[in-house]
């Protein structure tokens, strides 16, 4: 019995009956020989962590575009916080922590530059439409390395269902939807207070009475509430009281931070930048596309290729490409 088989046996002995066992995965897009050391979900986690799409998250907007300061969240730090929250819940419920972590680390791989502003633009202008969860699946199935990274079915299902109305098939996947919301509501509050967009006293009192006064307390209390209310293993859920308070706090953030606040004032510029970039790249066919990207037009239509290209950009690379196309370069006569 090799190390992987010992770990798989330990999963069967320790995890609850409703947990998704790595030895019982529905498999990958393409069959592969199993690793002697790592389980299938551990391999998925490692592939995600080593992907270029994962590394690019550090230069993608979470909420605030180009903030001055080192302590505002990026899409990468958001992802890590989601992973931490999700793993805590999974461990407490004796679910598969490796599967949970893999889904958490990959859930936003398809997010656009400039956060949801970029997502709105691509959804409006691309004939195929655009949703970041679907794009995240596209990244791991097709775009990363040019062929995808061949993840297990359970991880891809969790990525797809981390947002929206669909519920993940596994309990581990269901955790991510809650962990994502817990993370972004609380860290966005911290960033908004740091940026003087809101003050702590303006947060809805009725929500704080239920969830807690500080970010740390709220996260802790929300996690514990999920653990206590998901003990029957039929689904991952919050108590009605906590779910209502979380939704109300989320509504407050939309009204005071996510829409129309000073922190979002640069979004219109970002949207125009991506819109003009998309139009130019489509109209000029392959002229401004990297050679490797341009070659994909032979296998797919130009709109799909350009959408994938822009969605994969970091904030700063999108600005670089835009400047390269639209901003005149300095010129000097070398003979003078």
LUMLUMFI-260012 format. One record per residue (C-alpha): x, y, z; residue number from 1; residue in one letter. Coordinates in steps of 0.1 Angstrom, whole numbers. Each point is the difference from the previous one (the first is absolute). Layout:
# residues N
REC c1 c2 c3 num residu
REC X Y Z NUM A
...
END
This chain:
# residues 336
REC c1 c2 c3 num residu
REC 0 0 0 1 X
REC 15 33 -11 2 X
REC -3 34 17 3 X
REC -30 11 -20 4 X
REC -18 -31 8 5 X
REC 7 5 37 6 X
REC -14 35 -2 7 X
REC -31 -12 -18 8 X
REC -5 -26 27 9 X
REC 4 26 27 10 X
REC -27 21 -18 11 X
REC -24 -29 3 12 X
REC 8 -5 36 13 X
REC -2 37 11 14 X
REC -24 19 -23 15 X
REC -37 -1 4 16 X
REC -23 -21 -22 17 X
REC -11 30 -21 18 X
REC 36 10 -8 19 X
REC 13 -3 -36 20 X
REC 28 -26 1 21 X
REC 29 6 -23 22 X
REC 1 -37 -9 23 X
REC -36 3 -12 24 X
REC 4 30 -23 25 X
REC -19 -1 -32 26 X
REC 33 5 -17 27 X
REC 17 25 -23 28 X
REC -7 12 -36 29 X
REC 28 -22 -11 30 X
REC 12 -31 18 31 X
REC 33 2 18 32 X
REC 22 -24 19 33 X
REC -6 7 37 34 X
REC 28 15 22 35 X
REC 17 -23 25 36 X
REC 0 27 27 37 X
REC -28 25 -6 38 X
REC -37 -6 -2 39 X
REC -20 13 -30 40 X
REC -12 31 18 41 X
REC 35 8 13 42 X
REC 13 -1 -35 43 X
REC -28 23 -11 44 X
REC 9 25 27 45 X
REC 37 -1 -10 46 X
REC -8 5 -37 47 X
REC -21 30 8 48 X
REC 26 16 23 49 X
REC 27 -4 -27 50 X
REC -21 14 -28 51 X
REC 7 33 -17 52 X
REC -37 10 4 53 X
REC 4 -4 38 54 X
REC 31 22 1 55 X
REC -17 27 -20 56 X
REC -27 5 27 57 X
REC 25 21 20 58 X
REC -3 28 -25 59 X
REC -38 -2 -5 60 X
REC -24 23 17 61 X
REC -22 -13 28 62 X
REC -22 31 6 63 X
REC 22 31 -1 64 X
REC 18 8 -32 65 X
REC 36 11 3 66 X
REC -2 8 37 67 X
REC 29 19 16 68 X
REC 12 -21 28 69 X
REC 14 -35 6 70 X
REC -28 -14 22 71 X
REC -30 0 -23 72 X
REC -11 -34 -12 73 X
REC 7 -13 -35 74 X
REC -17 -29 -17 75 X
REC 28 -23 13 76 X
REC -3 10 36 77 X
REC -38 -4 -2 78 X
REC 5 -35 -14 79 X
REC 24 -9 29 80 X
REC -25 13 26 81 X
REC -28 -21 -17 82 X
REC 22 -30 2 83 X
REC 7 5 37 84 X
REC -36 4 9 85 X
REC -11 -30 -22 86 X
REC 26 -23 15 87 X
REC -10 9 35 88 X
REC -36 -10 -7 89 X
REC 10 -32 -19 90 X
REC 23 -11 28 91 X
REC -27 6 27 92 X
REC -26 -20 -20 93 X
REC 25 -28 -8 94 X
REC -4 7 -37 95 X
REC 29 -3 -26 96 X
REC 22 30 7 97 X
REC 22 -6 -31 98 X
REC -30 2 -23 99 X
REC -13 30 18 100 X
REC 34 18 -3 101 X
REC 4 -8 -37 102 X
REC -35 15 -8 103 X
REC 7 31 21 104 X
REC 34 6 -16 105 X
REC -15 -3 -36 106 X
REC -34 17 5 107 X
REC 11 34 -14 108 X
REC 26 -10 -26 109 X
REC -22 13 -28 110 X
REC -6 34 16 111 X
REC 7 30 -23 112 X
REC 23 29 6 113 X
REC -17 29 20 114 X
REC -23 -24 19 115 X
REC -37 -1 -8 116 X
REC 3 31 -22 117 X
REC 19 -22 -25 118 X
REC -25 -28 3 119 X
REC -28 24 -8 120 X
REC 17 13 -31 121 X
REC 8 -34 -14 122 X
REC -35 -13 7 123 X
REC -15 30 -19 124 X
REC 23 0 -30 125 X
REC 10 -36 -6 126 X
REC -27 -20 -20 127 X
REC 7 -30 22 128 X
REC -7 19 32 129 X
REC 23 -2 29 130 X
REC -2 -14 36 131 X
REC 31 -2 21 132 X
REC -9 -34 14 133 X
REC -4 -15 -34 134 X
REC 32 16 -11 135 X
REC 18 -15 29 136 X
REC -11 -34 -12 137 X
REC 11 9 -35 138 X
REC 35 9 14 139 X
REC 5 -33 16 140 X
REC -15 -20 -28 141 X
REC 14 17 -31 142 X
REC 21 32 5 143 X
REC 27 -7 26 144 X
REC 30 -15 -18 145 X
REC -20 0 -32 146 X
REC -17 -33 8 147 X
REC -13 5 35 148 X
REC 13 -16 32 149 X
REC -23 -30 0 150 X
REC -16 4 34 151 X
REC -25 -24 16 152 X
REC -37 2 -7 153 X
REC -7 10 37 154 X
REC 23 30 -1 155 X
REC -14 12 -33 156 X
REC -35 -4 13 157 X
REC 8 20 32 158 X
REC 16 28 -21 159 X
REC -30 3 -22 160 X
REC -25 1 28 161 X
REC 18 23 24 162 X
REC -23 28 -10 163 X
REC -35 3 -14 164 X
REC -30 -22 6 165 X
REC 15 -34 -8 166 X
REC 11 -21 30 167 X
REC 32 -20 -1 168 X
REC -4 -37 0 169 X
REC 24 -6 29 170 X
REC -3 15 35 171 X
REC 36 12 -5 172 X
REC -10 20 -30 173 X
REC -30 15 19 174 X
REC 23 13 27 175 X
REC 18 23 -26 176 X
REC -32 20 -7 177 X
REC -3 9 37 178 X
REC 38 5 5 179 X
REC 2 23 -30 180 X
REC -28 22 13 181 X
REC 13 0 36 182 X
REC 34 10 -12 183 X
REC -9 28 -24 184 X
REC -26 17 22 185 X
REC 23 2 29 186 X
REC 32 9 -17 187 X
REC -17 25 -22 188 X
REC -14 17 31 189 X
REC 36 2 14 190 X
REC 13 14 -33 191 X
REC -29 25 -2 192 X
REC 7 12 35 193 X
REC 37 3 -6 194 X
REC -8 20 -31 195 X
REC -24 22 19 196 X
REC -29 -9 -23 197 X
REC -20 -10 30 198 X
REC 5 0 38 199 X
REC -5 -28 24 200 X
REC -29 19 17 201 X
REC -19 0 -33 202 X
REC -4 -38 -2 203 X
REC -35 -12 7 204 X
REC -4 -5 38 205 X
REC -24 -29 -4 206 X
REC 25 -19 -21 207 X
REC 28 6 25 208 X
REC -21 -12 29 209 X
REC -4 -33 -17 210 X
REC 33 -5 -18 211 X
REC 25 19 22 212 X
REC 16 34 4 213 X
REC 33 -7 -18 214 X
REC 11 -18 -32 215 X
REC 17 -27 20 216 X
REC -30 -6 22 217 X
REC -24 0 -30 218 X
REC 20 -25 -19 219 X
REC 4 -23 31 220 X
REC -37 2 8 221 X
REC -11 -6 -36 222 X
REC 23 -30 -3 223 X
REC -12 -15 33 224 X
REC -37 6 -10 225 X
REC 6 -19 -33 226 X
REC 17 -29 19 227 X
REC -29 -2 25 228 X
REC -27 1 -27 229 X
REC 17 -24 -25 230 X
REC 4 -29 25 231 X
REC -25 -22 -17 232 X
REC 21 -1 -32 233 X
REC -29 5 -23 234 X
REC 11 34 -11 235 X
REC 23 29 11 236 X
REC -21 28 14 237 X
REC -3 28 25 238 X
REC -27 6 25 239 X
REC -28 23 -12 240 X
REC 11 27 24 241 X
REC 36 1 -12 242 X
REC -10 -3 -36 243 X
REC -23 29 2 244 X
REC 26 22 18 245 X
REC 27 -9 -25 246 X
REC -23 8 -29 247 X
REC -9 33 16 248 X
REC 37 9 5 249 X
REC 7 -9 -36 250 X
REC -29 23 -11 251 X
REC 16 28 21 252 X
REC 33 -5 -18 253 X
REC -16 1 -34 254 X
REC -18 32 8 255 X
REC 29 18 17 256 X
REC 32 -15 -15 257 X
REC -5 -22 -31 258 X
REC -22 24 -19 259 X
REC 7 37 -4 260 X
REC 25 6 28 261 X
REC 32 20 -4 262 X
REC 20 -32 0 263 X
REC -19 -11 -32 264 X
REC 4 32 -18 265 X
REC 28 -13 -22 266 X
REC -21 -30 -12 267 X
REC -15 19 -29 268 X
REC 35 7 -14 269 X
REC 9 -37 4 270 X
REC -32 -10 -18 271 X
REC 7 24 -29 272 X
REC 36 -13 -2 273 X
REC -11 -37 -2 274 X
REC -28 8 -25 275 X
REC 23 19 -23 276 X
REC 26 -27 3 277 X
REC -25 -27 -8 278 X
REC -13 19 -31 279 X
REC 35 7 -13 280 X
REC 12 -35 5 281 X
REC -30 -15 -18 282 X
REC 0 26 -29 283 X
REC 37 -4 -7 284 X
REC -2 -38 1 285 X
REC 35 -13 11 286 X
REC 20 32 -4 287 X
REC 3 8 37 288 X
REC -2 -35 14 289 X
REC 30 -20 12 290 X
REC 10 -26 -26 291 X
REC -11 -29 22 292 X
REC -34 15 6 293 X
REC -5 10 -36 294 X
REC 5 -36 -11 295 X
REC -31 -10 20 296 X
REC -22 19 -24 297 X
REC 4 -30 -24 298 X
REC -18 -22 25 299 X
REC -25 25 15 300 X
REC -17 32 -9 301 X
REC 17 34 6 302 X
REC -25 11 27 303 X
REC 7 -31 21 304 X
REC 38 4 -4 305 X
REC 0 37 8 306 X
REC -24 -5 30 307 X
REC 24 -27 14 308 X
REC 30 22 -6 309 X
REC -15 30 18 310 X
REC -15 -20 28 311 X
REC 35 -14 7 312 X
REC 16 34 3 313 X
REC 12 16 32 314 X
REC -11 36 6 315 X
REC 35 13 -8 316 X
REC 3 -21 -32 317 X
REC -33 12 -13 318 X
REC 12 36 5 319 X
REC 33 -9 -17 320 X
REC -17 -15 -31 321 X
REC -24 29 -2 322 X
REC 29 25 1 323 X
REC 19 -20 -26 324 X
REC -30 2 -24 325 X
REC -13 35 7 326 X
REC 27 22 16 327 X
REC 26 15 -24 328 X
REC 36 -10 8 329 X
REC 27 25 3 330 X
REC 22 4 -31 331 X
REC 34 14 -6 332 X
REC 22 2 -31 333 X
REC 31 -19 7 334 X
REC 19 21 -27 335 X
REC -4 32 21 336 X
END
